[in-house]
Amino acid sequence: MSKLYKKSGVDVIKTDKLIGQALKFIRSSHSDKVLGNKLGFSAEYRINKDVTLCAATDGVGTKAILASELNLYMGIGQDLVAMCSNDLLCNKAKPLFFLDYFACGSVKSKQYTEILKSITSACKKINCSLIGGETAEMPSLYEGNHFDIAGFLVGIKERHKILNISKGDLIFGIRSNGFHSNGYSLIRDIIKKNKINIKKAKFNKQKLSDLLMKPTRLYHQFINNNDLKYIKTLSHITGGGIHSNFKRSISKETKFDLNIPKLPKEYDFIKDNMNISDIELMEIFNCGIGMILIINKKNYKKFNKRKLFNLIGEIK
């Protein structure tokens, strides 16, 4: 097991403990309209008996550092929107509006414009409005091209019939578009330790930079409102990997079998450059699956022949 992975696991446990402690005083700010964050993906706020607002916030992690080093920004805005909107989808919410926060040492025209264009384009793809944001210049914190971005998304959820998970239900995975926005601290560590020239290197007959900067998929493009009537739960596969994120959408007592397909070709880049097992990879990356959903087996045909959808397991 890699030292980097062990360190990451310790950090996750420590963070979860701190969040648990913080919730004790955070909840003192809640009214009875706050429905909480039951799935750990996005939070809900009740408007009336039939409608709730859902909210999610996120960033793109250290993928932003790689973008600044490569001077490539056209997909990073979609990463930002997707990290929020995919979480919102897990609560079966429709995106309404998005706000961004952009921080840098000093505003650079190409970087700033391309990031905002990428955010705008992603919002349009999921029928969401970019209604505002904030730009902060902090030269004492950010040097050169380095920057950070965060996003804030609000959506609306109409009341759906609750579909209970039961034995025999099918588990589908929707394929990812590369590494999405997780695991980039490990990827950057590989690049540094192996002295890889990221601007010139190629992998599987394509530029390594293009492979690493593929934007996160927007899963609202693949699941519509009618689909949500048949889907019991959804799980956005981000940091922590497949199993830990999937478990957030089901009860602790629920038993299941997952048959994860062969790792996509891009994972050979990780395995060729460091000693890491498939199990470790599945606890860090999405491993080719960006969203997981559960349906009744009678609805198998409705989802089986769709592009990017694969049957990967069953509830036991």
N, C-alpha and C positions, 0 to 999 in steps of 0.2 A: 504494500500500500504506500502511495507516495506521501512524502512529508507535507507537501502543499495541501493535499486532500485532507490529511489529519488536522492540520491547522484550520482549514475551512470548517470542518465539522465542529471543532471546539468553539469557533466564533459563532456559529449558528446557535448552538446550545446556550451560550452566554447571552446572545441577543434575545432569544426567546424568553429567557428568564427575566431579563431587564424589561421587556415589553409586558410580561405578566405582572411585574411589580408596578409598572407605570399605569396599567389599566385600572388599578385600584383608585387612583386619584383622577384619571381621565374621565371615568364614568360619572364622576360627580358633576360634570358639565352637561350630562345628557338629560333631555326631557323624555316624556313617554312616547314621543314621535320617533325617537331613535330606535331602529330595529337591530342595530349592531352590525357585526361583521361575521356572521355565522360561518361562512365558508372560508374566510380568510382571504378572499379575492377582492371584493368591493363591499362597501358599507351601504346600508339602506336607511332612508328617512321617510316616514309615512306622511303622505299628503292627505289622503282620505282612505276609506276602506277598500277602494279599488286600485289606487295608484300609489306607488312609492318612487322616490328619487334614489338613484344609486350613484355613488361617487368613488372614484379611484384615482390614485396618484402614484407616479413611479418615475424612474429615470432610465438611462441606458447603461449605467455602470461604467466600467473601464473600457468599454467599446468606444467611448468618447475620446479616450487617449489615443487609441489606434487610429481613429478618424482624423485626429489632429496631426498625427505623425505622417499619415498618408496624404493629407490634404484632400480627403474624399468625404463629402458631406451630403450627397444627394439622396442617400437612403437612411441616414441617421434620424431624420425627422419622423419617418415612418416607424422606425424602431420605437421611438418615444410614444407615438400615438397608439401603436399596437400593444405595447406593454400595459397601457391603461385600458384600452378598449377590449382586449381579450379577457382581462380580469372582469370587466363589466359584463361581458357575455356570459360568464359563469353564473351570474345572478339573473340571467335572461333579460337584461336591460338593453334598450335601444339608445345609442349615443345621441345626445342633444348638442352639447357645446364643450369646447376644449379651450384651456388656457395653457400657455407655456411660460417657463422661466429660463432665461438664457444668461449665463454668467461667463465672463472672460476677463483677460487682462486689459485689452482694448478692442473695440469693435473693428473687425476687418470685413470689408465689403463682401468679398466672395464667400467667406465662411458664413457670415450672418445671413446673407441673402439666400444661399443654397439651403441652409438649415430651415429657414422659415418657409421656403418653397416646398421643401420635402414634408414639413408638418402640414402645410395647407393641402398639398396633393393627397396625403393620407386621409385627412379629414373628409375631403370630397369623396373619396372612395367608399366611405361608410356613412355618407349623408350626415355629416357632423359639421358644425360651424366653429371655426376658430374665431372666438369673439374678443380675445384680449391676451395680454401677457406682460412680462416684465423683463427688461434688459439691465444687467448690472455689470459695470466695469470695476474690477478689483485687481489692479496690477500687482499688489502685494501678495495676492493669493494665486493668480494664474500667470504663467510665463509663456511667451511665444504664442503659438497657436492653441495652446491648451484652453479648454472650456468645459463647462458642464451644462446639462439641460435637464429640466424636470417638467412633467406634464400633469395637468389636473383635468379630469374628465367627469362630466355629469351626464347621466342618462335617465330615462324614464322606464318604469316597469309596470305593466298592467297585471292585474291579478291572474295567475295561472292556477289551474287545478293541480294540486300537489300529487305527484306520481311517486308512490313508494317503491323503493328498490326491493326486488324479490329474487329468489333463487331461479336461475335460468335466464335472467336478463343478460343481454349482450353488451360487450364493451367495444366501442369503436375508437380508433385513433385517426386523427387527421394529420397528414404529413407536414413537417416543418419545412422551412426554407433555409437550411443550414443551421448554424449555431444560434440564430436569433440574437438575443442580447444577454446571454449568460455564459459564464465560464471564461470570460476574456482575461481575467487576471492570470489564469493558468495558461491560456494561449499566449499571452504576452511574455510570460515566464519562459515558455518553450522557445519563443523567438529569440529572446535575450540569451539564454543558456546555450543554444545551438548556433548562435551568431548568424541567424538567417537574415538575408537582405530582403526585407518584406516588400520593397518596391520592385525588385527584379525577379524574385523567386516565383516558380510555377509549380502547380500541383495538379496532377491528372489533366494535363494539357490546357490548363487555364491559369490566369494570374492568381497567385495566392491571395493577393490583396482583394481581388473581386470575390473570391470564395469567402473570405473572412468578413467582408462588409455587406454581404447579402442582407437585405432588410427583413425584419420579423413579419410573418404573415399576419394579415388582418382577417381574423376568422369570422367577422360579421359578413364578409363577402361570400362565405360558404354555407352559412346557416341563416335561414330567414325566420320570420315570426311564426309562420305556419309550422316549421320544423320544431320549434320550441314546445309545441303542444305534445310532441311525441318523445321529447328528450327528458329523461329523469334528472340527470345531473351533468354538469360540464366541469372540466378541470383544465386550467391553463398550465402547461408544463414549462416552468421557468427554473430559477435557481433551486437546487435541492433535487432536481431530476424527476423521473417518471413516478416512482412509487410514492414518494413523500407528498407530491402535489396531488396525485390521484386520491390518496387517502383523505385529503382535506374535504372531499366532496361526498364521502360516505361515513357511516357510523363506525366506531371502533370494532363493533361486533361483526361487521359485514366481512364475509370471506369471499375471496376471488382468485381467479387464475389469470395471469397475464402472459401472453406469448408474444414477446417483443420481436419484431422482424430483425433480420440481419442489419447491423449498423450500416448507415449510408457510407459511401466511399470517402467522404470528407473526414471521417473519424480515423482513417488511416494516417492522416497528418499528425494527429495526436499520438497514436500508438507507435508510429515510426520514430517519434522524437522523444518519447519518455516511457518509462516502465509503469504502465497503468493497466488495470484489468477492466473488462467490460462492466463488471459490477460497479466499480468506482466511477466509470464514465456515466453510467445510468443514475448515479447519485449527484452528478454535477451538471450534466447537459440534458437536452431534450431527447437526444439519441434518435432523431428523425421523426419524432411525434410532438407536435406543438399544442394539440388540444385533444382531450379524451372525453367521450360522452357515453352515457348508459341509456339503452333503450330496451323496451319489451321485445322479445324475440319475434313476435308477430309482425313487427315493423321492420324486419330484417331487409326486405326487398327495397324499402323506401330509401335506405342509406347505402346499401351494399355496392351498387354500381356507380356511385358518385366518384368523380375525380378526386384523388388524394385521400379518400376514405378507405380504411382497412379494418377488418374484424381482428381484434387483438386479444380478446378474452371473454370471460363469462363469470357471472356472479354465482357462487357456490352455496 
